[in-house]
């Protein structure tokens, strides 16, 4: 498997905004609970949003450069046996964020992803 250039982190705006302009983002409560930061690939993103964020409007999508995460980025089997990117390197370095975009997910789990998702 080749590592994609970008992996994606979904966060609430209220959780991420305080991290803007700081060296790192601690992630969401589920990340602290599980001991790593959850990411999705571009292909996994729509299903992650549908399953875990349906009905949420105040979200931000963070596109993170995989290469900037180094050895802390680990690929592990998760939903349906698919390999998901998990970051075990501590808080997410905000310098690794290539871009961010506001997103919202309809009650039925549908979402229009930014065109830059690849």
N, C-alpha and C positions, 0 to 999 in steps of 0.2 A: 504494500500500500504506500502510495506517495502522500506525503503530508501536504495539505492545501496551504496556499499562501496565507489565507485568513481563516480564523475560526470565530464564532459569534457567541457573545454573552448577552443574555437578556436580563435586564434589571429594571426595577421600578425607578422612576425619575427621582423620587424622594431618597432612595438609597444611594444613587449614583451622584447626584448634584454636589453633595459635600466633598466628594473626591476630586472634582474638577480642579485642576491647578495644583494638586498635591502629587506626591510621588507614587501613591498606590491607592487601589480600591480593594477593600476587604471582601467584596462580593455580597451575595444575598444570604439571608439566614440559612437556607438549605446548604449553602456552601460551607458555612461554619459547622453545621450539624454533620455533614458528610466528610469533612476534613480535606476537601479539595474544591476548586472552582469548576463548576459545570460549564461546558461549552457545547455547541453544536456545529456541525459543518453546514455549508449552504444547503446541501441535500436533506439534512435532518431538521433544519430550522422550522419549516412550516408545521411539521408534526409535533415538534416540541412546543411550539406556540399553541397549537390546538389542544394538546393534552394537559398542559400545565398553566396556561395563561388566558384561557377563554374568558371573555367578558371584561378583560382588563384594558383600560384605556391609557393609563399613565405610565407607559413603558419606554425604555430607551434600548436600542439595539447597538451594541458595541462590536465593531469589526476589529479584531485583534490579530496582529502579525504573528503567525505561528513561530517563525524563526526567532522572534524576540523573547519567546518563553523558554527557549533552551531545553535542557534535559528535564525540566519540571513538567513539560507537556507529555502526558502519557495517554496512550490509546487503549481503552478498556471496553470489553463487551458489556452492553447494557440492553436497552429495549430491543427485543427480538434478536439478540445476539450481535447486533451491529456495533462496530467499534466507535466509541464516542471519545472526544478529546476531554481530558480532565487535567487540571493544572494543580500540581502538588508543590509548587515553588513558593508558597506563601501568598501574600496579597498580590493582586494583579498589578504589575507596573503600568501606570497610566501612560507612560511613554510608548508602550506597545500598542496602544489604541490608534488604529489608522484613521478611523472615522466613527461618528456616532449619528444615529437618526432616531427621531421619535417614532414609535409605532403603537398601534392599538389593535386589539384582537376582538372580533365580534363575539357575541354570546355563543354562536355556533362553532367558534374556533377558527373561523376564516380570518385571513389577514393579508393585506397587500404589502409585500416586502419591497424595500427600496430597490431601485434598479441596480444599484452598485453591488448587491449581494451576488456573489459568484463562487 
